[in-house]
């Protein structure tokens, strides 16, 4: 349809300028979230896959065609019944048909470009939103379950969702388009869901085992500074911690 081509051209032409204006006016950060205290070399930054943008556009075009066809038929009916009125309302009809589609198309790109996923050794953070920026931070020690969900349309576009549930979290609908609920983090539209799930589980295991014996070592070092414990005692506790980690990994 002519309206569809006009929507695509107009949206592509003005998106770059609108993205700059939105990020400037609404103070939307164009950089990934920073995790304080984390080693930058161990942090993984990524966004949803390109297939996720095509997935969102798929539903956009379905809605666009359905609505625009209905509006166009209505406009043609008026034009046939009253040609003069049809001519007079043509600019208004085109504006009603095209402008909402342009806004919706741009909103899809803004949603995609403002979504970030960040994984460090200790925590993960999810950021999304333009008008209201929502960030979810999850500590690996609190994770209870990591699952992958993929509907038939997502499968066609080669993307899936990774759902991370923490202690006390409740999961709602896990189908396509589900959102973060309570103690739940949702990584939408990734093309390597199983790899991300394995990465999170590995970090979870490391974080769980890293805590074994850490408190004892800290206490021992503090006490050693007061000359109550000797360095040999601290070394023994370090060996116990290492053994505990090995046993945890073997299980």
N, C-alpha and C positions, 0 to 999 in steps of 0.2 A: 504493500500500500504506500501511496505518496506520503501520508502522514508518518508512517513508520520510518521512511528514509529521512524525512525532515527531522524527526526526533533524534536519530542517530547522528546526523551531521551537526545539529545544534548542540547536542550533549558533548560530543567529542571536541568541538571547537571551544566551548566555554568551560570545560571541566577543569583544566589546568589553572585558569584564573580564579575560578570559584574555590578550588581546593586551597589555594594560597590565601584567599580572602577569609575563608572559614577558619583556617588554622590561626590566622592572625587576629581576627576579631574575637573568636571564642577561646583563644589561648589553647588550642588543641596541640599537644606536643607532637612533633613530627619525628621524634626519635623514640626508640624503644624504652620502656621503663628501666630505671636503674635500681639495682639491688644493692643496698648499702652493705658494706662489709664483705661482699663476695669477690672472689678472684676473677677478674675479667677474662683470664685465659680459660676458665672452666665454665663460662656462661655461654649458653646457646640461645641465639635470638632467631625467631622465624615468624612468618606470617602464614595465613591460610594459603593453600595452593592456588595456582591460577585456575585450576578446574573448579574451585569453589566460586570464583567470580562468574564463570560460565553457568554454573548451577543456579546462582541467584538470578542471572539474566534470563535463564530459561523460564522461570516462574514469572519474571517481569514481562516477558514477551507474551506469555499466555494471557495474563491479565490485561496487557495493553491491547492485544488484538480483540479480545472479547468486549472490552469497554469501548474501544474506538469504533468497532463495527456497529455497535448499538447506537452510538452518537451519530455516526455518519448516516446510518439509515434514517434516523430521526430528522437530521438536517435535510436529506434528500426528499423525505416525505413533505416537509414544510415547503421546500423549493418547488415541488411539483404542484402542491395545493395552492400556493401563493408565491409565484415566481418573484414578485417585487420584494416581498418580505424575506424570501430566501436569499436574495442578493444582499439586502440590507444587513442581515444577520450573519453573513459569511465571515467577516473578520472575527466576530464574537465566537462563532462556531469553531473556527480554526484555533482560536486561543484556548477554548475549552478542551479541544481534542489534543492539542500539542503541548501546551505549557505544563499541565500536570504530569505528562509522560516524561518531559525533560527533567523536572524536579525529581521524580521517582528514579530515573536512570542515574542521575548524579548522586542521589542518596545511596544507591547501591555501591557505587565506587567509593564514596566517603566511608561507608561502613567497612568495606574491604580494606582500604588503605589505613584506617585508624585502629585496626585489630593487630595486637602483638601478643606473642607467647614467648616467655623468657624462662629458661631452666638453668639454675645454678646447682652447686653441689648440695645445698641445704634446703632451698626453697624453689618454688615455681610461681610465676606471676602471669596473670591474664589481664590484658587491658582491651577494652572496646568502648565505643561510644563517641559521639561528637558533641551534641548539646549537653548531655550528662555523661561524663567519663567514669566508667566503672572499672575498678581494678580489684582483682581477687588474688590474694597471696596464700599459698598453701605450703606448709612445712611437711617435708617428706615423712617425718616420724609419725605424723597424724593420719597418713593415708590408710584407708581400710580396703579400698578396691579400685582397680583401674580396668576399665572395659572399653571395648570398641563397638560402635554402633554405625551401621550402614544400611540405608534404605535402597530400594531398587534404582531410584533416580540418581542418588549419590553414587551408586555403583557404576552407573553409566558414565558419569563424569569423572570417575576415578578418585573420589574423595570419601572421607569418613569422619566421624566424630570420636574423640577420645574423652571419656567421662572419668573424672577423678573424684572419688568420694572419700571424705575424711570422717574421723570419729564424730558421731552425732549427726552426720549428714543424712538427709533424706533425698532419695531420687524420685523425681516426678516422671513425666513422660520422657522416654529415651529415644523417641523417634526423630525423624528429620525435623529440624527447626527448634528442638528443645533448647531451653536456656538454663543458665546456672541457677540453682536453687539452694539456698542455705549454705551448708558446708559441702558444696559441690562445685567443681571447676570443669568447664566445658571447653575443649579445644576443637573448634569447628573447622570443617573443610580442609583437613590435612590429607596429603596424598601418600604419606608413609605412616599410617596410624599404628600398625603393628610395631614398627621400629620405635616410634615415640613411646608406645606403651612399654616396650622392653627397656628403653632408656630410663623411664620413670621408675619402673620396678627395680632396676639395678641401683639407681640412686637411693631408692627407699631402703634396700638391703644395706647399702653402704652407710646410710645415715643411722639405721638401727644399730648396726654393729659398732659404729664409731663412738656411740655413747657408752659402750661397755667399759667400765673401769675409768672413764674420764674424770668422774668426780673424785674417785680415790686418788688418782694421780695429782689432781689439783690440791686436794687436802694434804697429801704427802709433801708436795713441793712447798706449800705454805708453812707446814710444820717444820720442814727441813730448814727453812729460812730462819726459824726460831731456834735452830740447833737441837731440836728434839729428835728429829729423824735424820738419818744419814743418807748420803747419795746412794749407798748400796741398797737401802730399803726402797727407794724410789725406783731403782733399776728392776728390783724383783716385781714391784707392782706393774711396771711397764711390760714385763714378760707375761704376767697374768692377763693383762689387757689384750696382748697379742694372741695369746692362747684362746681367750674368749671370742675374739673376732674369728679365728679359724674355725672354732666349733660352730659359731653362728652361720658362717658361710657353708659349712658342711651339711647343715640341716636344711 
